[in-house]
C-alpha cells in the first residue's frame, strides 16, 4: 500500500518548526531529509526513522519495523501527533545521521 499525500502533508506540518525538511517521492512512499541527510521516511502511512543511538534513547520503547519487504529495520515513530516530540527527535538524531554520498 502506498502512503497518502495527506499523511505526508500532516507529518510535514508537524515538522514545520524545523528548517531544512525536504522529501522525495519514491515508488509510492516518501523519503524524508533533514538538512540534506536522510532521517527516515513515510512507508504505508507510518513514520519510520533510522535506528541511530539518539533515536533509540529518545524512544526507548519504540518498535522496529521494516519499511518494505527485504529492507533493513527502522524505528516506528508513534507520537506523530506531538509536534514538540518530533522536532526534538529530529534535532537529537541529526548529528548521528550519515552524510549524504557525493554525487558523481
Secondary structure, DSSP 4 states (H G I P E B T S, - for coil): -PPPHHHHHHHHHHTTTSSSEEEEEETTEEEEEETTEEEEEEETTEEEE---HHHHHHTTTPPEEESSTTSPEEEEE--TT-HHHHHHHHHHHHTTSPPPPPP-
